[in-house]
Amino acid sequence: MTTATLPRLLVVDDEPDLRTLYELTLLREGYEIDSAGSVSEALEHLQSGGYSAVITDMKLPDGSGLSLLRWLEQAGRPEKAIVITAFGSAENAVEALKAGAYDYLTKPVDLRQFRLVVGSALGRVASEAAPAAAEQEVAPRASALRLVGESPAIRAVRSLIDKVGRSMAPVLVQGESGTGKELVARAIHDHGARSGQRFVAVNCGAIPENLLEAEFFGYRKGAFTGANEDREGFFQVADGGTLFLDEIGDLPLAMQSKLLRVIQERSVRPVGATAETPVNVRILSATHKDLSAEVAAGRFRQDLFYRLNVIQIRVPPLRERLEDLGLISTRVLTRIAQDAGVSPAPRLTPRALQTLARYPFPGNVRELENLLHRALALAGGEWIDAGDLGLPDTLLDESRTGAHVQVMDAPVTAPPPATESVFLPDPLPADLASYLDDVERAILLRALELHRFNRTAAAASLGLSLRQIRYRMARLAISVGDS
């Protein structure tokens, strides 16, 4: 029995962290990977062996990714080329396609789209097994990232999802950036009759305007320079499933007209084609903009708005459902810790949770994830305290002296209770916060004295990081000479 040869790919990027991220993503997909950090290093790899595809950044320290594309073309090499370019660099994307690139991706790279583009270049997405693979990819993601919370606001959203999931009506999801609009769209897809088909998410604001038509409707071989083969657009890829148009409010008016026609006619005409191709997709869309105001200002077509806004779901910002903060934080910390190989996952102290509840979170759940990711790296222990969050000092002071905010506790969100071996003053202090500050100040001063006021050594003796002891010293007004 012969063993099938794994596709061999070359990843070219001068940023080691990004190169590692791309490599790990592709290794999990079953590819063999070589990598390079420059044009010259990539050419050495290419001259020594053949690859199925080359994934290259546009900007490299000794040249451009375009030079690699031109080398491949001049040498008559069969490798498919995928170019990664900066967001909004329409000229670079067009130039890459003209130079023979199979496709391009914009930074920051969406890893799901990254896998799909690479798979498509190698003919894997178009295989009969592709829909099943897509279903396997979507299902665990939806269950792992389902809407968390028991607040009235999020319960109302879940109730609407259950109702609209069973229909085929277009749904417009509105909410601020970072609230989880795509999560709601995925949940609607998973609750509907098309849950076994593809869910294709498109960020309308991330595609250069002159490439929108080709990306949405596909193109035929020879339609323009660089169109070396037929390529399906988003509508064809999502045929039979769901097409999610994120940030629909960012589409230019000309493209809005074409999108409206496709929704009405249920067919697309690929660029360079002479005939229409029927498509059967459910349209879900989302925006952080007030589309009614955009219509009034003449920036969004009223007829398209009515087509998309059959059912509307508003996703509440995090500040409107602070009672869910404990549950969300626990879920996020568990996921981050699993990804980082940390066990058990750190937990938030009550004071940390109260501090979070006082922060307005302009970036919503996405900002909370970033904040907890940083806190996990800085805390380095079983508990994450208020000082590990990196929030303004005014919030830390309020969490120590201000009124409490009602937050639903996640499972095991408080430190273990005191045992009989812990010293308890008699009588108990009337002002617990001031008493604990006095105890903490005395312990810190004692540790500093024992280590001759070397803050690094004192911190280590107490199981703290240097940053943590500096924060506590500043909060308690402990001033010592620099160590």
PyMOL commands that set and color helices and strands:
alter all, ss='L'
color gray80, all
select helices_A, chain A and resi 16-28+39-48+65-74+90-98+111-121+130-144+152-165+181-190+204-206+209-217+234-237+248-250+253-265+291-296+302-308+318-320+322-340+350-357+364-379+386-388+393-401+432-450+455-461+466-475
alter helices_A, ss='H'
color red, helices_A
select strands_A, chain A and resi 8-12+32-36+53-57+59-60+63-64+80-85+103-106+171-174+199-203+242-246+267-268+277-278+282-287+311-314+347-348+383-384
alter strands_A, ss='S'
color yellow, strands_A
deselect
rebuild
show_as cartoon
